[in-house]
Amino acid sequence: MPGRSGAFRAAAILVLVAVIIASLFAIDRRPATPVAVTPATIPNPAQDDLSAELRRCSALGPQDPEDARCVAVWEENRRRFLGKPARPLPPQTSLGAAAPATPAKEDAR
């Protein structure tokens, strides 16, 4: 009887291999699912302005907290990151000039 169990085992392996091959063939013959094509997104100019300002403020280094525009830009970046609606950025004073964070105070004696 030992020969009979070997033949049963071989037949079971052949059936298993046949099922695997048939499954792979059926998967290969299925029609391909259409790929959803997303339209190319046009970058929002406000986001580009924000990105440019963030790069400028990062380049300032230690003077960054002193620049009022940079403080506003970083705050807007945090708002957008947290999913809040975008607000317009404050107007830029001049292209490389840093706006003072606080107005100059005169010494009152």
URUR-V468969 format. One record per residue. N is the residue number from 1. RES is the residue in one letter. PHI is phi as a letter, one per 30 degrees, with the letter a starting at -180 (NA if undefined). D_CENTER is the distance of its C-alpha to the mean C-alpha in Angstrom with 2 decimals. Layout:
BEGIN
n	res	phi	d_center
N	RES	PHI	D_CENTER
N	RES	PHI	D_CENTER
END
This chain:
BEGIN
n	res	phi	d_center
1	M	NA	65.25
2	P	d	62.73
3	G	d	62.39
4	R	d	61.46
5	S	d	58.41
6	G	d	57.21
7	A	d	57.54
8	F	d	55.66
9	R	d	52.83
10	A	d	52.67
11	A	d	52.70
12	A	d	49.87
13	I	d	47.77
14	L	d	48.58
15	V	d	47.62
16	L	d	44.30
17	V	d	43.54
18	A	d	44.61
19	V	d	42.32
20	I	d	39.31
21	I	d	40.19
22	A	d	40.73
23	S	d	37.35
24	L	d	35.57
25	F	d	37.62
26	A	d	36.79
27	I	d	33.05
28	D	d	33.38
29	R	d	35.47
30	R	d	33.10
31	P	d	31.73
32	A	d	28.13
33	T	d	25.78
34	P	d	24.37
35	V	d	20.76
36	A	d	19.00
37	V	c	18.21
38	T	c	15.60
39	P	d	16.87
40	A	d	15.36
41	T	d	13.69
42	I	d	15.64
43	P	d	13.92
44	N	d	15.31
45	P	e	17.88
46	A	d	17.42
47	Q	d	13.80
48	D	d	15.22
49	D	d	18.07
50	L	d	16.06
51	S	d	14.18
52	A	d	17.67
53	E	d	19.23
54	L	d	16.88
55	R	d	17.77
56	R	d	21.38
57	C	d	21.50
58	S	d	20.11
59	A	d	22.87
60	L	d	25.47
61	G	i	25.44
62	P	d	28.07
63	Q	d	28.90
64	D	e	25.48
65	P	d	26.80
66	E	d	29.86
67	D	c	28.09
68	A	d	27.94
69	R	d	25.42
70	C	d	23.01
71	V	d	23.58
72	A	d	22.75
73	V	d	19.58
74	W	d	18.30
75	E	d	19.42
76	E	d	17.59
77	N	d	14.30
78	R	d	15.07
79	R	d	16.04
80	R	d	12.89
81	F	d	10.84
82	L	d	13.48
83	G	i	13.28
84	K	d	16.52
85	P	d	17.52
86	A	d	17.33
87	R	c	20.64
88	P	d	22.16
89	L	d	22.28
90	P	d	25.83
91	P	d	27.74
92	Q	d	27.71
93	T	d	31.18
94	S	b	31.52
95	L	d	29.38
96	G	b	29.83
97	A	d	31.80
98	A	c	30.56
99	A	d	31.69
100	P	d	33.60
101	A	d	32.06
102	T	b	35.48
103	P	d	38.51
104	A	d	41.26
105	K	c	43.87
106	E	d	47.50
107	D	d	49.60
108	A	c	51.94
109	R	c	55.04
END
